[in-house]
Amino acid sequence: MNCAPASRPATTRTTGDAPCQTLMTAGHPAGAHHRGEVRMAQSVLARSRRPEVRRLADSIVAGQTVEIGGMRALLEAMTS
């Protein structure tokens, strides 16, 4: 598996689990991105009464929570 960013030149890409582990750690921007989406959607849920907005926010929370769980499970599998 190659989890190196696509923006990096191919000659500097690394392989193996190390880049994937870095990508999925809590301090990496990708992990922060998912958690940030959940926080923003929860903020919308706390404020909005519009059903269509609430459905979208619920969908974001559910989807990103699944993604975060998947990343954690993969990270656990790679480090155990």
C-alpha positions in Angstrom: 0.0 0.0 0.0 1.2 3.5 -0.8 -0.3 6.3 1.3 2.1 9.0 0.3 0.4 12.2 -0.7 -0.3 12.4 -4.4 1.2 15.9 -4.5 4.7 14.5 -3.6 6.8 13.6 -6.6 6.8 9.9 -7.4 10.5 9.7 -6.8 10.1 10.6 -3.2 7.1 8.3 -2.4 7.6 5.8 0.3 5.9 2.4 0.6 5.0 0.2 3.5 2.8 0.9 6.5 4.7 3.9 7.9 3.1 6.5 5.6 -0.3 5.0 6.2 0.2 5.1 10.0 1.3 8.7 9.8 -1.8 9.6 7.7 -4.2 8.0 10.2 -2.7 9.3 13.5 -4.6 11.9 15.5 -2.1 14.6 14.9 -2.1 14.3 11.1 -4.2 16.9 9.1 -6.2 14.1 7.5 -7.4 12.9 10.9 -7.9 16.4 12.1 -10.0 17.1 9.0 -12.4 14.2 9.8 -12.8 15.3 13.4 -13.3 18.9 12.3 -16.1 17.9 10.0 -17.8 16.1 12.9 -17.4 19.1 15.2 -18.8 21.5 12.5 -21.8 19.3 11.8 -22.5 18.9 15.5 -22.4 22.7 15.8 -25.0 22.9 13.0 -27.2 20.4 14.7 -27.1 22.4 17.9 -28.2 25.5 16.0 -30.3 24.7 13.0 -34.0 23.8 12.9 -34.2 23.3 9.2 -34.8 19.6 8.5 -32.8 19.5 5.3 -29.8 21.1 7.0 -30.1 18.7 10.0 -30.3 15.7 7.6 -27.1 16.8 5.9 -25.4 17.4 9.2 -26.5 14.0 10.6 -25.2 12.4 7.4 -21.8 14.1 7.8 -21.5 13.0 11.5 -22.4 9.5 10.6 -20.2 9.2 7.6 -17.1 10.8 9.2 -17.6 8.8 12.4 -17.5 5.6 10.3 -14.3 6.9 8.5 -12.6 7.7 11.8 -13.5 4.3 13.1 -12.1 2.7 10.0 -8.9 4.6 10.2 -8.5 3.7 13.9 -9.2 0.0 13.1 -6.6 0.0 10.3 -4.1 1.7 12.5 -4.7 -0.8 15.3 -4.2 -3.7 12.9 -1.0 -2.2 11.5 0.5 -1.5 15.0 -0.4 -4.8 16.7 
